[in-house]
Amino acid sequence: MQDNVQKQILYPDEVYAIQGAIFEVYREMGNGFREEVYQQCLERELAARKIPFASKPELVISYKGVPIEKTYIPDILCYGTIIVELKATQSLSPEHVGQVLNYLRVTKNRLGLLVNFAAYPKAEIKRIVL
């Protein structure tokens, strides 16, 4: 049974590594800072751990195969496949989940991590699978 569950989890090793970086940032910084602070700290931690990432990649949106002017910019894209969206808010909302789902649709990636650094006693990480 455990093997079947493990096969269903997308990118388990990569997510474990990303989560380790997230929890290290939270351990060091705690809660109470703005999202931009956590963004910079997480980028440094990902780099220190040699986790490949792109910061604020611009995602082109198309309508009927033709790009439109509006673009999306997620916070971080790790390993070229995992969207990491950061928040520093009292609680995660359905709008935050919808935001990550839109990023996944545009990139055709399947996994997003929605992270709330304002949670207590530890950072909240929500896996979103498309």
Summary of the structure (lengths in Angstrom):
residues: 130
radius of gyration: 14.9
end to end distance: 23.1
largest distance: 47.3
contacts: 370
relative contact order: 0.18
helix: 41%
strand: 28%
